[in-house]
Amino acid sequence: MKEIITIVLLIGGASFFLIAALGLARFPDFYTRMHAAAKGSAFGAVLMLLGVAVHFSAFWTSMEIIVIILFLFITTPVAAHMIARAAYRRNVPMYQGTDIDELASSLSPDNTSEDASPG
């Protein structure tokens, strides 16, 4: 039974990696591609790590994997957000079909409370 659960988790993780790769190839602009890469690869890695934890089923191995999963869940969204924000500030173009740009109003010259540079 342990082998079946391991196989299902590893195949599920590989499937999310495949979906993330398809998103990188198919999505029209940097921002949506980055979203696919961040979300799909993080969830795929979590499923793969859970498969490893089930396969080895040792207490300390499972604890290390849980710490790695928590680290992934904390750092991946923050890193993706910061990369997207930096790309936006560098004027990386959005897809022409983008209807709403919510970040433009918060970065307008009259709203400098959040992004004022020191000095």
CORSULSUL-V871615 format. One line per field, one symbol per residue. ss: DSSP state (H for helix, E for strand, L for the rest). burial: + if it has 24 or more other C-alpha atoms within 12 Angstrom, else -. Layout:
ss->???
burial->???
//
This chain:
ss->LHHHHHHHHHHHHHHHHHHHHHHHHHLLLHHHHHHHHHHHHHHHHHHHHHHHHHHHLLHHHHHHHHHHHHHHHHHHHHHHHHHHHHHHHLLLLLLLLLLLLHHHHHLLLLLLLLLLLLL
burial->--------++-+++-++-++--++-----++++++++++++++++++++++++++---------+---+--+---++--+---+-----------------------------------
//
